[in-house]
Amino acid sequence: MSTYKLHIDEDAVAAPEAAVASEPVPASGSDDLVGKTATIAVVAAGVALFEVALIPGMVIGVAAALAPNFLPKVGARMKPMLHTAVRGAYKVGNKARSAVSEVQEQFHDIAAEVKAEQVAEAHQAHQAPAAAPKH
């Protein structure tokens, strides 16, 4: 949103063609926020008049329009909490990984024992008919 500032010379009152052309001046942050808020209020009123079901979408749009003004402030305050949450999640992940590897190791041990038992049973089954006396 650009605002224009008009510079008028003292002589411009007598001669209107002597007025200097305006140049764009960047709007300040508070003026920009006021402009956004006014625009949003007008659009919200129009939305409410035409279709009430559009109001939730309008609220989301308002949040998206105003978020850049507030996120830097919130971000600075949320950084320590986010840091702690990430640290906790990392520790939980490591604990879960070690627990899963421990369970996996136990499962492999049990599977190896079952396989060894099957091999022993098969070996005994093959030796039993050969050891039986023939009549």
C-alpha positions as CSV (number, residue, x, y, z in Angstrom):
1,M,0.0,0.0,0.0
2,S,1.6,3.3,-1.1
3,T,0.8,6.7,0.1
4,Y,1.6,9.9,-1.7
5,K,2.8,13.1,-0.3
6,L,2.1,16.3,-2.1
7,H,4.6,19.1,-1.9
8,I,3.2,22.6,-2.6
9,D,5.4,25.6,-3.1
10,E,4.4,29.0,-1.8
11,D,4.1,30.2,-5.4
12,A,1.8,27.3,-6.2
13,V,-1.1,29.1,-4.6
14,A,-0.9,31.8,-7.2
15,A,0.1,29.5,-10.1
16,P,-1.4,26.0,-9.7
17,E,0.8,24.6,-12.5
18,A,3.9,25.2,-10.3
19,A,2.9,22.4,-7.9
20,V,5.5,19.7,-7.7
21,A,4.4,16.1,-8.6
22,S,4.0,13.8,-5.7
23,E,6.3,10.9,-5.0
24,P,5.6,7.6,-3.2
25,V,6.4,7.5,0.5
26,P,6.5,4.1,2.1
27,A,3.7,3.6,4.7
28,S,4.7,3.0,8.3
29,G,3.9,-0.2,10.0
30,S,1.1,1.1,12.1
31,D,-0.6,2.8,9.1
32,D,-0.3,-0.4,7.2
33,L,-1.9,-2.3,10.1
34,V,-4.7,0.2,10.3
35,G,-5.3,0.0,6.6
36,K,-5.3,-3.8,6.6
37,T,-7.7,-3.8,9.6
38,A,-10.1,-1.4,7.9
39,T,-10.1,-3.4,4.7
40,I,-10.7,-6.6,6.5
41,A,-13.6,-5.0,8.4
42,V,-15.2,-3.8,5.2
43,V,-14.8,-7.2,3.5
44,A,-16.1,-9.0,6.7
45,A,-19.2,-6.9,6.7
46,G,-19.8,-7.6,3.0
47,V,-19.3,-11.4,3.6
48,A,-21.7,-11.4,6.5
49,L,-24.3,-9.6,4.4
50,F,-24.1,-12.1,1.5
51,E,-23.3,-15.4,3.1
52,V,-22.9,-16.3,6.7
53,A,-21.2,-19.6,5.8
54,L,-18.2,-17.7,4.5
55,I,-17.3,-16.3,7.9
56,P,-15.0,-19.1,9.0
57,G,-13.0,-18.7,5.8
58,M,-12.9,-15.0,6.4
59,V,-11.5,-15.6,9.9
60,I,-8.7,-17.8,8.4
61,G,-8.0,-15.0,5.9
62,V,-7.8,-12.4,8.6
63,A,-5.4,-14.6,10.5
64,A,-3.2,-15.1,7.4
65,A,-3.2,-11.3,6.7
66,L,-2.3,-10.3,10.3
67,A,0.1,-13.1,11.0
68,P,3.2,-11.4,9.6
69,N,2.8,-8.6,12.0
70,F,2.7,-10.8,15.1
71,L,4.8,-13.8,14.2
72,P,8.2,-12.3,14.8
73,K,7.1,-11.3,18.3
74,V,5.6,-14.7,19.0
75,G,8.5,-16.5,17.5
76,A,11.0,-14.8,19.8
77,R,9.0,-15.8,22.8
78,M,8.3,-19.4,21.6
79,K,11.9,-20.2,20.7
80,P,12.9,-21.4,24.3
81,M,9.8,-23.6,24.5
82,L,10.4,-25.0,21.0
83,H,14.0,-25.7,21.9
84,T,12.9,-27.6,25.0
85,A,10.3,-29.5,23.1
86,V,12.8,-30.6,20.4
87,R,15.3,-31.6,23.0
88,G,12.7,-33.7,24.8
89,A,11.5,-35.3,21.5
90,Y,15.1,-36.1,20.6
91,K,15.6,-37.8,24.0
92,V,12.4,-39.8,23.7
93,G,13.4,-40.8,20.2
94,N,16.7,-42.1,21.4
95,K,15.1,-44.0,24.2
96,A,12.5,-45.5,21.8
97,R,15.2,-46.5,19.4
98,S,17.2,-48.3,22.1
99,A,14.1,-50.0,23.4
100,V,13.2,-51.2,19.9
101,S,16.7,-52.5,19.3
102,E,16.6,-54.4,22.6
103,V,13.3,-56.0,21.7
104,Q,14.6,-56.8,18.2
105,E,17.7,-58.5,19.7
106,Q,15.5,-60.6,22.1
107,F,13.3,-61.6,19.2
108,H,16.3,-62.7,17.1
109,D,17.6,-64.7,20.1
110,I,14.2,-66.5,20.5
111,A,14.0,-67.1,16.7
112,A,17.5,-68.6,16.7
113,E,16.6,-70.8,19.7
114,V,13.5,-72.1,17.8
115,K,15.5,-72.7,14.7
116,A,18.1,-74.6,16.7
117,E,15.3,-76.7,18.3
118,Q,13.8,-77.5,14.9
119,V,17.2,-78.6,13.5
120,A,17.8,-80.8,16.6
121,E,14.4,-82.4,16.2
122,A,14.9,-83.0,12.5
123,H,18.3,-84.5,13.2
124,Q,16.8,-86.8,15.9
125,A,14.0,-87.8,13.5
126,H,16.6,-88.9,10.9
127,Q,18.7,-90.8,13.3
128,A,15.8,-92.6,15.0
129,P,14.8,-94.8,12.0
130,A,18.4,-95.7,11.4
131,A,18.9,-96.8,15.0
132,A,15.8,-98.9,15.1
133,P,16.4,-102.7,14.9
134,K,15.3,-104.5,11.7
135,H,13.2,-107.7,12.0
